[in-house]
Amino acid sequence: MTMTGTGLLQPTAVIDRDLSLKEAAKLARKSVDTIRRRLWDQKVPGAHRDGNSQESPWVIPVAGLLESGLVSVADLQEFDRRVDAKYIELEERVGALSVELANATVRLETTERLLAQANGEVEHHRRMVERLLPAVLSPTTRGV
């Protein structure tokens, strides 16, 4: 997969991908335990642990799944079709979210300008009250 300008991964040949244990099971339409047994029996060429520990996650090449017979070319073609469809769906969603974000940004900027304007008016009225308050409270203006 390759990165696009939108930050999404663009589908490329699935044969070049490495999968996790769960992903391999899903692609092969087998249980995780079945895939794990094949890995322990070293029946999947190129599969290895991503680390030195027995707890490290598996890295399973799709080519190894194909070579081992766990997946067929038809399975890979179907997977490619699903990935392509999902990619198109996600790209459309990113486009819609970009528009939504642009609209929200405009609304936020407008709100911030209105808030600044309102704060300016409040400050202006506060200064007017401060200037007028002594005259209103002065004994000469109360008729005393």
Summary of the structure (lengths in Angstrom):
residues: 144
radius of gyration: 32.7
end to end distance: 87.6
largest distance: 105.6
contacts: 340
relative contact order: 0.10
helix: 64%
strand: 8%
